[in-house]
Amino acid sequence: MNTYKNLYRAGLLSAAVLMAGNVVAQDIQRDTDLQYFRPNNKDGINMFEAPKEAKGTFEGVRVRVGGDFALQFQGLQQSNTMNNLVDMERNLNLPAANLNLDVQLHHGVRMHLRTYLSSKHHNEAWVKGGHLQIDQLDFIKPGFLENLMQYTTITVGLDEFGYGDAVYRRSDNARAIYNPFIGNYIMDAFTTEGFGQVMYRRSGFIGMAGVTNGKMNQTVIVNENTDNRLSFFGKLGYDDYIMDDLRVRFTGSIYQNNGTTTGSSLFGGDRAGSRYYAIMRTVEGDGTNFEGRFNPRFTQMTAVQFNPFVKYKGLEFFGIYEMVNNSSEQGNGNFNQIAGELLYRFGNTEQFYIGGRYNEVQGKMNENAGELKLTRLNLGGGWFMTKNILTKLEYVDQRYEGFAATSKYNGARFHGVNIEAAISF
């Protein structure tokens, strides 16, 4: 009953905000009315960073009210050596919903705010995060540093930041329209921290440097165990068409933190929960809303991610090679992640696609521990019914190896077919 009440309240809140947006902006703004904005629909596929072209002009404050909605039909089954996992039926999951506010505040200055109206981990509305994006400094003085700012983007806020390229293709709660499959990657690099980053893009080359406070849960309280350190991250890469119909992108990213009480949430910062429901939950009640992923929970952590992307006409490849480790003081733990995603998009507007993804995580929690291995295979496809509506069908098979005999993950596996409908506008 509480779930239905929360969904009802979320619906009322959405309606109220939509009406307020109409009053403020007179009409809901088109994507082309906002400057340096990645469209929240099919046009944003494979865009990665927000574009550096202004497109729209600034004629006063503009408010764009948008949203995301995702509904799944799940048909999974699971097993393990201990035979203590719950049975699951084929049925609908709780829908997820986002509310997005994007505001053009000045020429080249834009604010983004996302609220999760309903999610797997929280079915009440709560703010996920927000940031300010600055592409021009005309608010200081018209034309101020314009020769520099035509290549530079400054972003500050408490939100996700630009470590790795997988962050641009993953599902963010209900914003599932950029993700060709239903789940995100096993080691899902996503967290919301107070951050600032500067990106420079010119002639296809990309350079970015940034800093965060290393905290997902913000507090100023200090105790005897506090060892807070800043996290530093950066990215170098290249992205351009090297011939007609052939686009090549390759980036390398790094995230590093030396603290023991900060910087440990890089692979556990998505508080919305994973995209597969009720998996790895035991009959005794052991299980969380984040199952299906793997979070090493390292402190004094260094993570490096390499991402190749190639698109030739309708054929598309995206990959991940990632290394994460902690210090010798913390046990020399290390994990590697590899992933390869091959898609073929077709149709007059590439509104259809088919493809597959393989994802593997392997490593040790410390140098004396046994080696763990998780693998996942996704096969499926999708149909963009319109630019704003995507229907996906996938088969998923995930397996766990190397876990202790007393662990629920020993010999564990979940597999089956899922259908997801995603709407973003």
N, C-alpha and C positions, 0 to 999 in steps of 0.2 A: 504493500500500500504506500509506504514512504517513497518508493521509487517512482510510482505514478504521480504522487504529489509533487515530487521534485521536477519531473518532466513537465508537468502542468505549469509550475512556477517558471521554469525555464522558457516555456512557450510564451507566457505572458510578458516576461522580461524582453524576449526577442521582439515581440510585437510593439512594446512600448518604445524600445530603442529605435526600431525602424520608423515609427511615427515621428519620434524626436528628430531623427536624421532628415526626414522630409521637411520638417519645420525649419531646421537650421540651414539645409542646403537647397531647399526648394525641390530638388529631385535627387535620386540616388545617382551619384556621379559614375560616368563610364570610366573604364580603366585608362582610356586615352586622355582623360581630364587630369590625371595625376602624373606628376613628373617623376622620372626615374623609378618606375613602379613595375614590378613583375606581376603580370596578370594572374588572377586567382582562378584560372580555367585552363583549357587545353593549350591556349597560346603561351602559357608559362612553362610548358614541358621543355626540358633540356635548356632552360635559360640560366640555371645556376644563379649567379649573383644578379641582383637587380640591374637592369640595363643602365648604361651611362649616357643614353640619349634622353634629353629632357622631354621630347614629344609635346606634351601640353604646355600651355602658358599660364602664368600666375596672374589671376585677376581678383584675388581676394581669397580668404580662407575657404577651403572646400572640404567637406566631410563625406567620405565614402563609407557607407555601411554595407558590409558583406557578411557572408557566413559560410559554414560548411556543415554538411550532414552526411553521415555514413551509417548504413544498415547492413548487417551481415546475416546470411543463413549459413550456419556452421554444421558440417557433417564429419566430425573427427572421431577417431577411436584411439585408445592409448593402452599401453601395457608396460610392465616392468618385471624384474626378476622376483620381487617380493609379492607381486600380485595384490597390491594394496591401493591402487589408484581408483578413483571414482569412475563409475560408468557415465557415459554421456550420450544423450539422444540427439537426433538431427532436429534442429530448431533454430529460431531467431535469437540473436544476442541483443543485449541492451543497446539501442542506437547511441551514437556519439554525435555531439553538436558543438560547433564553435560560433562565436560572435566576433567579427573583425571590424575594427575601426581604423581607417587610414585617413589621415588629415594632412592636406597641403597647407602648411603654415606660412610659407613665404616662398619666393622663387628659389628652388633648389633645396628646400627644407621640408621634410615630411616626417610625420609621426605614425607609428604603427602600434596598435594594442590588440592583443588577442585574449578573449575570455573563453574558457571551456565551460559551456553550459551543461554538458553531461559527458562523462567519460567512464571508462571501465573502473578506474580506481576511485574516482570521486563522482558520484551522481548528482552532486550539487554544483551550482555555478561558482567558479573562482577564476581569478586572473592568472593566466599563464605567464605573461610578461609583455614588455613593450620596449621600444627603442626610438631614438631620433636619428634620422639619416640626413646628412648634410652633403650636398653635391655642389653647392655654390655658396659663396660668402657675401652675397650682395646685401644681406641684412647688416653687415658692418659698414660697407660702402659699395655702391654700384661698381661692379667690375673688379672688386678687391681680389687680388691674386687669381684672376680668371685664367691666366696661362697655366697655372698649376692645377686649379680646380677642374679644368676640363678633363683631367685624367684621374682625379682624386675623389674618393668617397670616404667620409668620416662617419662612423656609427658609434653611438653611445647608448647605454640603457641597461636594463636588467632583463635579459632575454637570451635566446640561443645565439651563438656566435659562429664565426666562419672556419672552425677546424674541420678539415676534410670536405669532400664533395658529396658524400652520401647524405649529409644533412639536407641537401637541396632536393633529394629524390624520395625521402622517407615520408611516411604518413605522420602528420602531427595531429594526433587525436582524430578529429573528423575530417581534417584536410588530407584526404587520401587520393586526390586527383592526380598528383605528381608521381605516385607510386604505382608501377605497373602490376605489382602483386599486393597481397594483403598484409603480410608481416613485414616488419623492418628487418635489418640484419641482426645476427645473433649477438655480436658485440655492437650495440647500438650507440654510437658516439653522439650523444645529445644531452645537454644540460642547460639550465638557465642560471647564469651568474651575472653579477654586476660587472660590466665590461666596457672597454673602449677599443676600437680598432680603426686603422687607417689602411685603405686599399688604394693602390696605384695601378692603373691599367692603361697600356699604350702599345699600339701596333701588335696586339695579340698577347703581349706579356703581362703577367699578373704578379704583383707583389703585395703582401699584406703582413702587418704586424699588429699585435694587440696584447692587452693585459686584462685579467679579471681578478676579482678579489678571492677567487677560489672557492666561494661559498654558494651552495644552492639554497640553503636555509639561512636567511640573513639574521644576524644578531651582533650586538656590540658587547655582549657579556663575555668576560674573561674569567677563566678558572685555572686551577693549577695544571690542568692537562692541555691548556690552549697552546697550540704551536701553529698559528696562522701564518701562511706565506702567500704571496701573490702567485698567480699562474700566468705564464707567458705563452703565447701561441703565435704562429706565423704560417704563411703559405707562399710558395713560389710556383709559377706555372706558365703555361702557354695555351691559348685557345683561339683558333682561327680556321678559316677555310683555306686549305692548301691547294685546292683546285675545285672546279665546279662540282657541287654535290658532295664534296668530301670535307668533313669537319673533323679536326683532331684537337683534342684537349688532353693535357697531362699536368697534374699538379702534385706537389708534395707538401704535407702539412705536419706541424709539430705542436704538441701541448706539453708543458713541463711545469711541475710544482714540487718544491722541496719540503713542504709542510707535512705534518702528520695529522692535522685536524682540518685541513683544507685540500682541495684538489682531488678528492677521491670519488666524485660523483659523475665523472665524464661519461661512464657507461651505465649510469643508473639515475640520470637526471630527469627522465620522462615520467613524471608522476601521474600521467594519464593512464598508464598501464600498457601491457603488451596487446597485440592485435589478435591473439588466439585466446579463447576464453575457457576457463575451468581445466586447463591442461595441467598435468603434474600435481594435481590436488589429491591427497590421500583420503581414504575413508575416515582416518583419525582427525582430519581437519588440517593437516600440514599442507600449506600452499599459499602463494601470494598472487597478486594481480599482475606480477611481472614475469611469470614463468614463460619459458620458451627462449628468453634471452639469457646471456651470461655476462655477469658483472664481476671482474676480478677483485674489485674493491681495494685496489692498491693505494697506499699512501706513498709520498715521495715518488710520484709517478712521472714517467716520461712515455708519451705515446707519439708514434709517427705513422702517418697514413699516406699512401700513394694511390692516386686515382687516374687510370687511363680512361678516356672516352673517345670513341670513334663512331661517326655516323656517315654512312655512304648511302645516299638516297633513302630507302626505307629500312636499311639494315643498320642496327645500332648495338654497340657494345659498351658496357660500363663495368669497371672492375675495381677491386679493393685489394691492396696488400697492406696490412697493418701490423705493427709491432708495439707491444706495451709491456713495460717492466717497472718494477720498483727497485729500491736501492739495496745494496748489500746489507745495510743496517736492518732493512725490513725483510730480508730473506732471499733476495735475488729471484723473486718470482717473475715469470715471463709468459706471455701468450702471443701467438701469431694468428691473424685472421686473413683468410683469402676469400674472395668472392668474385664470381663472373656472371654477368647478366647479358644474355644475347636475345635481342628482340627483332622482329620484322614488322614494321608498320606499313599498312597498305590501305588502299581506297583513295578516292579523289582528294581527300584532305587528310589522309593517313588516320582516318577515324577508327580503323581496326588494327589490332596487333596480336601477335602470338609470340611465345618465347619461353625461355627457361632461365633459372638462376640456381647456381650452386654456391653454398656458403659453408665454410669450415673454420672452426676455432680449435686450436690445439696448444697445450702448454702446461705449466706447473704453477701451483700457488706459491711454492718456494722451492729452493734447490734440492731439498730432501724429500719432497712430495712426489707421488706418482703422477704420471702424465694423463691429463684429461683430454677428451676429444668430443666435440659436438659437430654434427653435420646436418645440413638441411638442403633438400631439393624442392624447388618450386617449378611447376609446369602449368602454363595457362595462357590466357589471353583476355582481351577486353574490347569493348565497343563504346566509343564516344557517341552517344545518341545525339547530343548537341555539344557545344564547347564546354558546357557547364555540367553535363551529366555523363558519368562513366559507369558502366557495368563490367565487373570482372568475374572471371571464373578461374579457379586454380586448384591444382592438386599439390599438397604439401606432405613431405615425409621428413621428420626430424628424429635423429638417433643420438644416444648418449653412450660413451664408452669410457672405461677407466675409473669409474666411480666405485667407492667402497661397497662391499657386500651388504652393509647395513643402510646404505643410502637409497632413497626412493629413485634416484637417477640410475642405479645399477641396471644395465640392460634395458633402459627405458626407451620408448618410442611412441610418438604420436603421428598419425597420418590420416588423410582423408581429403574430402572435397569441400571447398568453401565458395560462396558467392557473395560479392559485395557490391552494393550500389552506393556511389559517391556523388554528391552534389556540392559544387563550390561556385560562388559568385561574388 
